[in-house]
Amino acid sequence: MLRAFVILLLMCCASLGIAGDTSAIKFPSPDGRFALRVADLKVDLIETPSGKVMVDLGTLWINRDDEREREEPVLVWSADSKWVAYGTRTFAAGSTTVYFFDGSVFKELALPAKLPEPKIKPRKGDSDVKLKGYAEEPSKWINPGQLEMSSKLMGVGRDVGFHYMGSIVITIAFDARHHASVKKVTGTKTEVSE
């Protein structure tokens, strides 16, 4: 009887261990000290050797009716591992947050209040474009303190119904006090599909 109980207990512990291990470590910093941990839908920036949570990044969104519609995390590190940009992205939305590591903690930095957006011009046959979504996503650190990010605007033509996606690339520069400003913006690149 005791033997059966011990076997049952071991099986339960093993199945709990397997079921509970749904975490993934992604996007390690260049120095290997930090990484992103995604456990189920919970996201944290962690110190890799210890697993200590440095920043609670919240929970990823998922459409419970269609699990293919979900936020995907993106993490971009500067070469010196002190600057990090975290983004979440769905098919029609996305946002970015920037952090600076001061030697002991990551401090959240504000992006410029109003970032430039792509300008979508309708194709011949469409009088206007009804906007359906906006997403910004970090791309890369050009150097510490200079972040390149994409900004995308999605829409549908009001008359013919073409699908539009306009995108621009924005370079954000942070000064010595970590105040952000827009340094450069590319022209809008528009993709159209029927």
C-alpha positions in Angstrom: 0.0 0.0 0.0 2.8 2.4 0.9 4.6 1.5 -2.3 1.5 2.3 -4.4 1.1 5.6 -2.6 4.7 6.6 -3.2 4.4 5.7 -6.9 1.2 7.7 -7.2 2.8 10.7 -5.4 5.8 10.6 -7.8 3.6 10.4 -10.8 1.6 13.4 -9.7 4.8 15.4 -9.0 6.2 14.5 -12.4 3.0 15.5 -14.2 2.8 18.8 -12.3 6.4 19.5 -13.2 5.8 18.8 -16.9 2.6 20.8 -16.9 4.1 23.7 -15.0 7.2 24.1 -17.2 5.7 26.3 -19.9 8.2 29.0 -19.6 10.7 30.1 -22.3 13.8 32.2 -22.1 14.2 34.5 -25.1 16.2 37.5 -26.3 19.3 37.3 -24.1 21.3 40.5 -23.6 24.6 40.7 -25.5 26.5 40.2 -22.1 24.3 37.2 -21.3 23.2 38.8 -17.9 19.5 39.4 -18.7 16.8 37.9 -20.8 13.1 37.8 -21.4 11.1 35.0 -19.7 7.7 34.1 -21.0 5.7 31.8 -18.7 2.3 31.0 -20.2 1.3 34.6 -20.9 3.3 36.3 -18.1 6.3 38.2 -19.3 9.3 39.3 -17.2 12.7 40.8 -17.8 15.0 38.6 -15.7 18.6 38.3 -14.5 19.6 35.0 -16.1 21.9 33.5 -13.6 19.4 33.8 -10.7 16.0 34.1 -12.4 15.4 37.3 -10.4 12.7 39.4 -11.9 14.1 42.8 -12.9 11.0 44.2 -14.6 7.5 42.8 -14.6 6.4 43.4 -18.2 2.8 42.3 -17.6 0.7 39.7 -19.5 0.4 39.0 -23.2 -3.0 39.4 -24.8 -4.6 36.4 -26.4 -7.9 36.1 -28.2 -9.6 33.2 -26.3 -11.8 32.5 -29.3 -8.9 32.2 -31.8 -5.5 31.6 -30.1 -3.7 32.5 -33.4 -4.6 36.1 -32.5 -2.2 36.9 -29.8 0.5 39.4 -28.8 4.1 38.4 -29.6 6.9 39.9 -27.5 9.9 41.6 -29.1 13.0 42.6 -27.2 15.9 44.6 -28.6 19.1 45.2 -26.7 21.9 47.8 -27.2 25.4 46.4 -27.7 26.3 47.5 -24.1 23.3 45.7 -22.6 22.2 48.9 -20.8 19.4 49.9 -23.1 16.5 47.7 -23.9 13.3 48.2 -25.9 10.3 45.9 -25.3 7.5 45.6 -27.7 4.3 43.6 -28.1 2.7 43.1 -31.4 -0.5 41.6 -32.8 -1.7 41.7 -36.4 -3.2 45.2 -35.9 -1.7 46.7 -32.8 1.6 47.1 -31.0 3.4 49.2 -28.5 7.0 49.8 -27.3 8.5 50.6 -23.9 12.2 51.5 -23.3 14.3 50.8 -20.3 17.8 51.9 -19.2 19.9 49.8 -16.7 21.6 52.1 -14.3 23.8 49.4 -12.7 21.2 48.1 -10.2 17.7 48.5 -11.7 16.0 49.1 -15.1 14.3 52.5 -15.3 11.4 53.0 -17.7 12.1 55.9 -20.1 9.4 57.9 -21.8 9.2 58.0 -25.6 8.2 61.2 -27.3 4.5 62.0 -26.5 3.4 62.1 -30.2 5.3 59.8 -32.5 5.0 60.4 -36.2 2.6 58.1 -38.1 2.6 56.9 -41.7 0.5 58.9 -44.2 -1.5 56.5 -46.4 -2.8 57.9 -49.7 -5.7 55.9 -51.3 -5.2 54.3 -54.6 -7.3 55.4 -57.6 -10.8 54.1 -57.1 -10.8 54.5 -53.3 -11.9 57.9 -52.1 -10.4 57.4 -48.6 -8.8 54.9 -46.3 -10.6 53.7 -43.1 -7.9 53.1 -40.5 -8.1 49.8 -38.8 -4.9 49.5 -36.6 -1.7 51.1 -35.6 1.5 49.4 -34.4 4.9 50.5 -33.3 7.7 48.0 -32.8 11.4 48.3 -31.8 13.8 47.2 -34.6 17.3 47.8 -33.4 19.7 50.0 -31.4 21.9 51.9 -33.8 24.1 52.6 -30.9 23.5 53.0 -27.1 20.9 55.8 -26.8 19.6 55.7 -30.4 16.7 53.4 -31.1 15.3 52.5 -34.5 11.6 51.5 -34.5 8.9 50.9 -37.1 5.5 52.5 -37.1 2.8 50.8 -39.2 -0.7 52.0 -40.0 -3.3 49.6 -41.4 -6.5 50.4 -43.2 -9.2 49.4 -45.7 -10.3 51.5 -48.7 -13.8 52.9 -48.4 -14.9 52.3 -52.0 -13.0 49.4 -53.6 -11.9 47.8 -50.4 -8.1 47.5 -51.0 -6.1 46.7 -47.9 -3.4 49.3 -47.1 -0.4 49.1 -44.8 1.8 52.2 -44.5 5.1 52.0 -42.7 7.8 54.4 -41.6 11.1 54.0 -39.7 11.7 56.4 -36.8 15.0 57.0 -35.0 14.6 58.0 -31.4 17.6 59.7 -29.7 18.0 59.8 -25.9 20.1 62.6 -24.4 22.4 62.4 -21.3 19.4 62.8 -19.0 17.5 60.1 -21.0 15.0 62.4 -22.5 13.8 61.1 -25.9 13.3 63.1 -29.1 12.6 62.1 -32.7 15.9 62.3 -34.6 14.9 61.0 -38.1 11.8 59.8 -39.9 11.7 58.0 -43.3 9.0 58.6 -45.9 5.9 56.4 -45.9 6.2 53.1 -47.7 2.7 51.8 -48.6 1.8 48.3 -49.5 -1.6 47.6 -51.1 -3.4 44.3 -51.5 -6.8 43.4 -52.8 
